[in-house]
Amino acid sequence: MSYAGKKALVVDDSSVMRQIIKKNLKELGFGDIQDAEDGAAGLKKLGDFTADLVVSDWNMPKMTGIEFLKEIRGNDKLKATPFLMVTSEADKSKIIEAVTAGVSQYIVKPFNANQLEEKIKAIFK
């Protein structure tokens, strides 16, 4: 599957994690990849950047990934945007909370490029 020309927004408070995810997305063929350090900054970016995919961490300062997801799902312009939650939270109640909030896919850290690709494939199939 080709993701050529697709745009992504990577939101994580860890700059290292943002770089890793961006590198993986680039290798999958994503074109324009923007990033932000928390959900609030991510929402601001989405004001003038149309993303085909949002990849967001759960645990971040200012606005968490789950709050960010709820903001996106509550926004008419953004609500259909595919959302991949990246987290160290493997707790079933957290996964249920994310699914209830409308997450597209969920991946638990640590993960590798193949696992990330599988989740993205599932979103775009």
N, C-alpha and C positions, 0 to 999 in steps of 0.2 A: 504494500500500500504506500502511495506517495502522499506526503504531507507538504509537497512543494507549494510555496505561496501562502501556506497557512501561518497565522500569527498566534503567538502565545504570550501570556503574561505569567511570569514566575514570581510568586510572593513568598518570601521566607526571611526571617530575621537573621539567618546565618548567611553571610556573603559567600562562604565556601559552598554551602548547599545550593545557593542560587546558581553559582558558576557550574557546578556538577550537572544540575538539571538542564541548564541552558545548553551546555555542551552536548548532552544526550539528545535534546530536542533538535539541535542543529544537525547532528548525525542522522536523525530521522528525516531530515529535509525541511523542517520548519524554517521559514524565511525570517520574518521580523519577530524577534524575541525581546520583549521588554521585561524589566524586573522592578520589584518594589520590596521594601524592608518590612512592611506590615500591611494589614488589611486596609487601614485608613489610606495609606499611600497608594495601595493597589486600586482602591475605589476611585481615587483622584486620577490615576493613570487611565482608568477605563472611561473617564469623562471624554477623552479625545483620542483614545486608541481602541479600535475594535478588535478584540481578541477572539480567535476561533477556539481557544482553549485557555483555561486558567488552571495553573498548577499552584496550589497553596499549601503551606505548612499549617498545622493546627495551632500549635503553641507559639504565639507571638505577643509582644507588648502592644499597647494602644488598642488594637482591634485583632482579636483572635481569628483563626481560619473559619471557625464555625459562625462567628458574627459576620465575617466577610461574606461567607456563603449565603447567609440569610439576607444580607443587604442586596446581594446580586439577584437572588430569587425574588425579592420584593420589588425589584426595579423593572418596569415594563420593557425598557430598552435592553436590559442585560439578562433578563431571567432565563432565556434559552441557551445562554453560554455554557458549554460543557465545562464541568468543574472537577478536577482531580485533587483530592485531599491527600497530602503527604504528611505522615505523622508517626510519632513513636508510640501513639496510643493504640494498643491492640485490644483494649478492653471492649467487650461486646456492647456494653451500654453506650460507649462513645460511637461505635460503628452505627448502631441503631439511631442515635441522635443525628449523625451526619446524613444517613439515608433519609430519615424523616425530614431533614432540612432541604433535601433535594440534591445531594451530592451525586455526580455521575459515576465516579469510581473512587476507590479508596486504596492507598498503598501504604504499607507500614515500613518504616525505616528499621534497619538498613535494607536497601533494595539495590538491585543491579540494573544495568541498562536494558537487559532483556525483559525483566519484570515490568519496568516502566513502559517499554514498548507494548507489551501485552495489554496493559491497562488502557493505553492510548488507542490501541487497535479496537478494544471493546467499546470505547466511547464513540469511535467514528464508523463502526461497522453498520 
